[in-house]
Amino acid sequence: MLSTDLKWFVVLAEEGQVTSAADILRLSQPTLSRRLARLERQLGVELFDRHGRRLRLNQHGRLMFEHASRALTELTNAEERIATMISPTAGTVRLDFLHSFGTWLIPDLIRGFRAEAPQIRFALHQDAAGLLGERVRSGHADLAVVSPRPDAADLQWLLLSRQPLALAVPTGHRLADRPAIDLGDAADEPFIAMHPDFGMRRLLDEAAGGAGFTPEIVFESSELATATGLVSAGLGVALVPVARVARWPDGIVVIPIRGARAAREIGMIWAPDRPLTPPVRRFRDFVARRT
């Protein structure tokens, strides 16, 4: 298969319909249908189950999609690397980050960097901390901004900052009037927590373990905004980072936490066994100078 075949097949598999895929690819529907028929004859199997105008990948199609997506990613990476070799100041930085950094830290870093390197582009991706580490290892991302520090020897770490941790409680809660607390003071409270793959969940588990209790989790979320919203509704309390531009919903009080585990480290990771392209290295060094 040529790279053009990979692209149209991946688009068709994602859209599940010849009409919309043809529009995206700027092909006629008969042309796309003929390409699919030719590919299926070449492989000797059908790749889709037909349901009217809808196409759904069958077991052969799912296998082809998995490998085609991977191959297309590798070809795109190769093209970007070659472009970088030709013009080191005009490549792409594939930057991953946690959802909670998307409103302040990442925009601030990119804004500052683009002032001195406006031709360098960014390919951005958000996810949970544990998944971001895997994306860096696999080469799907060049750099990732995560918290807390991964417990992994195969990832390089650059400390960017430390954020204080606090407990979010509903207005009128028994702890709401305190200037600061130990996390153990909330041992009997129901907790709104992040999903297990998220960095804040790891921090909660570690801090609670250090305080001698296992938190009662009544709801797991993938967004800090959702967690604090549920706290304001009186469904529980939540461990939260105190960001520079934090905007808390009405109906909650954020109480600083005392102790050695009362802050989270924010840092940048990359795979030291894979050479960084000049634009990626330039961005990493720019971030390092700001710390």
N, C-alpha and C positions, 0 to 999 in steps of 0.2 A: 504494500500500500504506500502511495505517496503521501506527503504531508497534507496535500489538499483533500485526499480521501479521508485521512484521519479527522480533519476539521469538519467536513460535512457529516461524517458518521456521528461524531460526538454531538454536534448540534442537533441532528435528527433524533438521537437517543434522548437528549435532554428535553427536547420539545415534545416528542411523542406524536408528532403530526407533520405530514409532508407540507401542508399549506404554510404554517408558521415558520417551519425550518427553511423553506424555500425563500420566504420573505427576508429572513435574517441573512441568508447566504446570497441573496440577490440572484437566484437561479429560478428558472421556470419549474413548475411542479413536475411536468413530464421528464425534464432533464434529471431532477433529483430522484424520481422514481426509477429511471433507467439505471442510474448509478447504483442504487440500492440493489436492483435486480442483478446487475453485473457482479457486484461484490458477493452476493449470496451464491451465484453460480460458481464463482471462483472458489469459494470456501466449501461449497457442496452442502450447505445447510441454510435454513432460514434463520434470521437473527431476531425477528420480531413476531409476536402474535398479533394478528390483525383483529381489531374490534371496530368495525365500521371504518371511520376515518382515523381512529386512534391506533397508535402503534405502541406496543409494550414489549420491552426486551424479554426474550426467553432466556434459557440457561446459556445457550451459545452466544446470544447477543450480550448478556451481562459479562461474560468472559472477554469478548471482543472489546466492549466498552471500557473495562478495567485497564486492559493493556493499551488500547488506543489513547485513552486519557493520559496515561503515564508517558507514552511515547510522544504525544503532542507537547506535554510539559517539558520533556527533555529537549525536544527540538526548539521550543521557544527559548529555553535557557541557553542553548547553544547559540542561537541567533543573537540574544542579548549579550552574551560574552564576547562574541565576535565584534559586535557593534562597540562594545566597551574598549576592546583592544584598538579599534580604529580611532575612537574618540573617548578617552578616559573621563572627560568632563560631561559626557552626555548619555550615560548609561542609566540603569534602573536599580533602585534599592528596594528589595522585597522585605518590608518591615511588618512584623506581626506585633500585636499588643493586646493587653487585657481590655475588656469592654470599659472598665471604669477609667481608663487613661485616655479615652477617645474625646473627652470634652475639655481637657486642659493640657496634659503633659505632651501628648503626641502632636497636637496642633502647635504648641509652643516650640517644640524641637524642630519641626518641619519648617515653620515660619522663619525661624532664625537661620536655618541652614540654607533655605532657598534665597535668602538675601545675598549670600556669597556664592551660591552655585545654582542659579536659576534653571539651567538646562537639565539638571539631573531629575529624573522622574521617580515617583514612589508607587509601588504596588502594595497596597495595605490589606491586612487581614486581621480580624478580631476572633478571639477564642479563649477558652479556659487555659490556665497556666500550664497544666500538665500536657495538654494537646499542643501548645505552642512549642514546648521543648522537643516534642517528636517531629514537628514540622521543620525545626532548625536542623535536627539530626538527619532527616531524610533529604535535605536540600531544597525543600519547598519554600523555605524562607531563609534570607541571609542573616537577619538579626531579629530579635524579639525583645520587647520590654515587658518584664514580668515581675511578679512578687508572689511569694517570697523567693529567696534564692533557691534554685533547684538543687536537690541533693544528688548531684550527678557529676562525676569526674570528667565526663566527655564533653562538657559544655563550659566555655569560658565565661566569666562573670565580670561585669563592670558595675560597681555600685554607683547609683545616681543620686539617691536621697533616702531619707527615712521619714515615714509618716507616723504620727502618733495614732494610737488606737483608742477608741472610745466605745461606750455602750449606749446604744439608742434605746430609749424607753418611751412609753406613751406619756403624754402630759398627765400629771396627777399621780404618776407611779410612786410607789413607796421610796424609790431611790432618787427621784427626780430633783430633789432639793440639795443633794450632796454635791460639793465642789469637785470631788474625785472619789473613786471607789477602787477596791480590789475586785478582780473578776469573780473571786469566790463569793462575794456578796450577792451575786446573782445565780448561785448554784441551783436554787430551787425554781428558777424561772423557766418558762418555755422559750425556746430560741427559734427565731427565723434565721436559717443558715443558707449558705451557698451550697451548690451541688459538690459532691466529693472531689471532682477534678479541679475545682477552683482554689486559687491560692488563699482566699479569705477563709475557706473551710478548713484548710490545713492549719492556718493560724489559730482559728477558734479551737480546734481539737488540741493543738499543742498548748495553748494558753490555759484551757480548761483542765487539761491533764496536769499542768504545772500547779494549778490551784487546787487539785485534788478532787475533781468531779468530772463526770461525763455529762455533757449538756443534753437535755431533752429536746430533740429536734421535732418541731411540729409542722414545719414547712421548709422545703428546699427550693431555692430560686437560682436563676442564672443571671440576675440583674440586682445590683445593690439598690437601685431605685425601687424595685418591687419589694425588696426586703424592708426598706425603711417605710414604704407605704403601708405595708401590713402591720408594722410596729405602730404606726399612727392610728390604725384601726383597733388597736388593743389586743392583737393576736399573739403577741410575744415581745421579746427583746432581741436585739441583734448587735453583733460585734461589727463595727464599721471603722474605716480609716478616715481620718480628718484631713481632707484635701484642702489645698490652698483656696480653691474656689467652691467649696462644698455648699450646696443649696439643699437644705433639709426641708421635707414636707411639713406642712402645718400639723400640729398635734404630737410632735415628738420633742424630747429633750436629749441632748447628746452629752454624756458625762465622761470626762477623761478617766482613763484607767491607769492605776499605778503599777509599778513593778518592772522587772527585767524584760518581760514579754509584751510591753505596752507600746511597741512600735513595729511597723513592717518595713522591711528593706525593699526598695525598688531598684531594679538593675536591668542591664542589657546583657543578653546572652548571644553567643555565636559558636559555631563548631570550629575548634582550632585546627582540626585535621583537614579542613577544606579551605584553600586560599580564597581570600576576599578580593573581589574585583576592586579596581581603584575607586569607583564611586562609593561602594559600600565601605571601604576602608576610610575614605574621606569623611563620610557621615559619622562613622563610629568615632573617629578621632575628634570631630567637631563636638560630639556629645561628651566625650571624655574631657575636653577643655572646659566645658560648662559646669562640671561637677566640682 
